[in-house]
Amino acid sequence: MRVYFYVNLNYLNLYIIMNPKEITVFGWKRKYLPHFLYKCELLSKKLAENNICVVTGGGHGFMKSANRGAYNVNPLLSKGIIVSFLDENRNTYIIDKNVIETHNFQDRKKHLIKNKVAFIYFPGGMGTMDEFTELINLYKTKEINIADQKPIYLVGKEYWNNLCNWFLTNTKSWPYDKITLITDNIDDIINDLKIKKII
């Protein structure tokens, strides 16, 4: 069993965690939807309160909201996977020891998927779509074994239903069975994670 420590010298706080599970949160970094950003931060706060480490791409927008929600509970439960050549600063809600730097997007995606217990997607742009469709394809083609396929949650019914319906119309088969839940209510996700004994 590994125990992690972090001391915040500014406030003389000591944080301790033991073998936290990790959930990746995806979403826009540029387009801001205040009601969704609030839900993202609140959901991440609730995850951290259940000793879940929230992992993002380390940027702004939804990534920043997710990291902030977890960081404000325990800085050790906020992690970012960044790409070294991107001309952008990582958000300020990730301590240095919880930053993983990669050299390309493919490596970052591998880190965002590897050893995670669930995946949560908020509305996003091309990057989020790439991450979402790649994970779906890994499930569909069984490159990730069925036994190792973790829950996928989509937040924002209108956004995700429109996208999934487009795929269903324009592809021969769309694996709806790989998506655990599409919801506007973040408590639905927390409850499902509890039923699955992930938290």
C-alpha positions as CSV (number, residue, x, y, z in Angstrom):
1,M,0.0,0.0,0.0
2,R,1.3,3.4,-1.0
3,V,0.7,6.5,1.1
4,Y,1.1,10.0,-0.4
5,F,1.7,13.2,1.5
6,Y,1.5,16.8,0.5
7,V,2.1,19.8,2.8
8,N,0.7,23.2,1.9
9,L,3.2,25.5,3.6
10,N,1.1,28.6,2.9
11,Y,-1.7,27.3,5.2
12,L,0.1,24.6,7.1
13,N,-2.2,21.9,5.9
14,L,-1.2,18.3,5.7
15,Y,-2.9,16.1,3.1
16,I,-2.7,12.3,3.0
17,I,-4.1,9.8,0.6
18,M,-3.8,6.1,0.2
19,N,-4.0,4.4,-3.2
20,P,-6.7,6.6,-4.8
21,K,-8.7,5.4,-7.8
22,E,-8.5,7.7,-10.8
23,I,-11.3,9.0,-13.0
24,T,-10.6,11.1,-16.1
25,V,-12.8,14.1,-16.9
26,F,-12.9,15.5,-20.5
27,G,-14.3,18.6,-22.0
28,W,-13.8,21.9,-23.8
29,K,-10.9,24.1,-23.0
30,R,-12.0,27.2,-24.9
31,K,-15.8,27.4,-25.1
32,Y,-17.3,28.3,-21.7
33,L,-20.7,27.2,-20.6
34,P,-21.1,28.5,-17.0
35,H,-23.8,26.0,-15.9
36,F,-21.8,23.1,-17.1
37,L,-18.5,24.4,-15.6
38,Y,-20.2,24.6,-12.2
39,K,-21.5,21.0,-12.6
40,C,-18.0,19.9,-13.6
41,E,-16.4,21.5,-10.5
42,L,-19.1,20.2,-8.2
43,L,-18.9,16.7,-9.6
44,S,-15.1,16.6,-9.2
45,K,-15.5,17.9,-5.6
46,K,-17.8,15.0,-4.8
47,L,-15.4,12.5,-6.4
48,A,-12.5,13.8,-4.4
49,E,-14.6,13.6,-1.2
50,N,-14.8,9.9,-2.0
51,N,-11.0,9.6,-2.4
52,I,-11.1,9.7,-6.2
53,C,-8.2,11.3,-8.0
54,V,-9.6,13.5,-10.8
55,V,-7.4,13.4,-14.0
56,T,-7.6,15.9,-16.9
57,G,-5.6,17.1,-19.8
58,G,-4.3,19.9,-17.5
59,G,-5.6,22.8,-19.5
60,H,-8.3,25.4,-19.0
61,G,-12.1,25.4,-19.4
62,F,-13.7,22.1,-18.1
63,M,-10.2,20.7,-17.3
64,K,-9.6,23.6,-14.9
65,S,-13.0,23.3,-13.3
66,A,-12.5,19.6,-12.8
67,N,-9.1,20.1,-11.3
68,R,-10.3,22.9,-9.1
69,G,-13.1,20.9,-7.6
70,A,-10.7,18.1,-6.6
71,Y,-7.9,20.4,-5.6
72,N,-10.1,22.3,-3.1
73,V,-10.8,19.0,-1.3
74,N,-7.2,17.6,-1.5
75,P,-4.5,18.8,-3.8
76,L,-3.2,15.3,-4.1
77,L,-6.5,14.3,-5.8
78,S,-6.0,16.6,-8.8
79,K,-3.8,15.4,-11.7
80,G,-3.0,16.7,-15.1
81,I,-1.6,15.1,-18.3
82,I,0.0,17.8,-20.4
83,V,1.6,17.9,-23.8
84,S,5.0,19.6,-23.7
85,F,4.9,21.5,-27.0
86,L,1.5,23.1,-26.5
87,D,1.8,26.9,-26.3
88,E,-0.5,27.2,-23.2
89,N,-0.1,27.2,-19.5
90,R,-1.4,24.4,-17.4
91,N,-4.1,25.4,-14.9
92,T,-3.1,26.3,-11.4
93,Y,-5.0,23.6,-9.6
94,I,-2.4,20.8,-10.1
95,I,0.6,20.5,-7.9
96,D,4.0,19.8,-9.6
97,K,4.2,16.2,-8.4
98,N,0.8,15.5,-10.1
99,V,1.8,16.7,-13.5
100,I,2.7,14.1,-16.2
101,E,4.3,15.6,-19.2
102,T,4.0,13.8,-22.6
103,H,5.5,14.7,-26.0
104,N,2.5,14.1,-28.2
105,F,-1.3,13.7,-28.1
106,Q,-1.3,10.0,-28.5
107,D,0.8,9.5,-25.4
108,R,-1.4,11.9,-23.5
109,K,-4.5,9.9,-24.5
110,K,-2.9,6.7,-23.3
111,H,-2.3,8.2,-19.9
112,L,-5.8,9.6,-19.8
113,I,-7.2,6.0,-20.3
114,K,-4.7,3.7,-18.6
115,N,-5.7,2.3,-15.2
116,K,-8.8,4.6,-14.8
117,V,-12.0,3.3,-13.1
118,A,-14.4,5.5,-15.1
119,F,-14.5,8.3,-17.8
120,I,-16.7,11.4,-17.7
121,Y,-17.2,13.6,-20.7
122,F,-18.6,17.1,-20.7
123,P,-19.4,19.0,-23.9
124,G,-16.3,19.4,-26.0
125,G,-14.7,20.3,-29.3
126,M,-12.5,18.3,-31.7
127,G,-10.1,17.2,-29.1
128,T,-12.8,15.8,-26.8
129,M,-14.5,14.1,-29.8
130,D,-11.2,12.5,-30.7
131,E,-10.8,11.2,-27.1
132,F,-14.4,10.1,-26.9
133,T,-14.5,8.2,-30.3
134,E,-11.1,6.6,-29.7
135,L,-12.2,5.2,-26.4
136,I,-15.5,3.9,-27.9
137,N,-13.6,2.2,-30.7
138,L,-11.2,0.6,-28.2
139,Y,-14.2,-0.8,-26.5
140,K,-16.1,-1.8,-29.7
141,T,-13.0,-3.6,-31.2
142,K,-12.2,-5.1,-27.8
143,E,-8.7,-3.7,-27.9
144,I,-9.6,-3.0,-24.3
145,N,-11.0,-6.4,-23.1
146,I,-14.7,-6.4,-22.1
147,A,-13.7,-7.2,-18.5
148,D,-11.5,-4.1,-18.4
149,Q,-14.0,-1.7,-20.0
150,K,-14.9,0.9,-17.4
151,P,-18.1,3.1,-17.2
152,I,-18.5,6.0,-19.6
153,Y,-20.6,8.9,-18.5
154,L,-21.8,11.8,-20.7
155,V,-22.9,15.0,-19.1
156,G,-25.3,17.1,-21.2
157,K,-28.2,15.3,-22.7
158,E,-29.0,17.7,-25.6
159,Y,-25.3,17.9,-26.7
160,W,-24.5,14.1,-26.5
161,N,-27.8,12.8,-27.8
162,N,-27.5,14.9,-30.9
163,L,-24.0,13.6,-31.5
164,C,-24.9,10.0,-30.8
165,N,-27.9,10.2,-33.0
166,W,-25.7,11.6,-35.8
167,F,-23.4,8.6,-35.4
168,L,-26.3,6.2,-35.3
169,T,-27.7,7.7,-38.6
170,N,-24.4,7.8,-40.4
171,T,-22.6,4.6,-39.3
172,K,-23.7,1.0,-39.6
173,S,-23.6,0.4,-35.9
174,W,-23.2,2.7,-33.0
175,P,-22.4,1.0,-29.7
176,Y,-24.9,2.7,-27.3
177,D,-24.3,-0.3,-25.0
178,K,-20.8,1.0,-24.3
179,I,-22.1,4.3,-22.9
180,T,-23.2,3.8,-19.2
181,L,-25.3,7.0,-18.8
182,I,-26.2,10.2,-20.5
183,T,-27.5,12.7,-18.0
184,D,-27.9,16.4,-16.9
185,N,-27.7,15.4,-13.3
186,I,-24.3,14.8,-11.8
187,D,-25.8,13.0,-8.8
188,D,-26.9,10.3,-11.2
189,I,-23.2,9.6,-11.9
190,I,-22.3,9.6,-8.2
191,N,-25.1,7.2,-7.5
192,D,-24.1,4.9,-10.3
193,L,-20.5,4.9,-9.2
194,K,-21.7,3.9,-5.7
195,I,-23.9,1.1,-7.1
196,K,-20.9,-0.2,-9.0
197,K,-18.8,0.1,-5.8
198,I,-16.3,2.3,-7.6
199,I,-16.7,4.9,-4.8
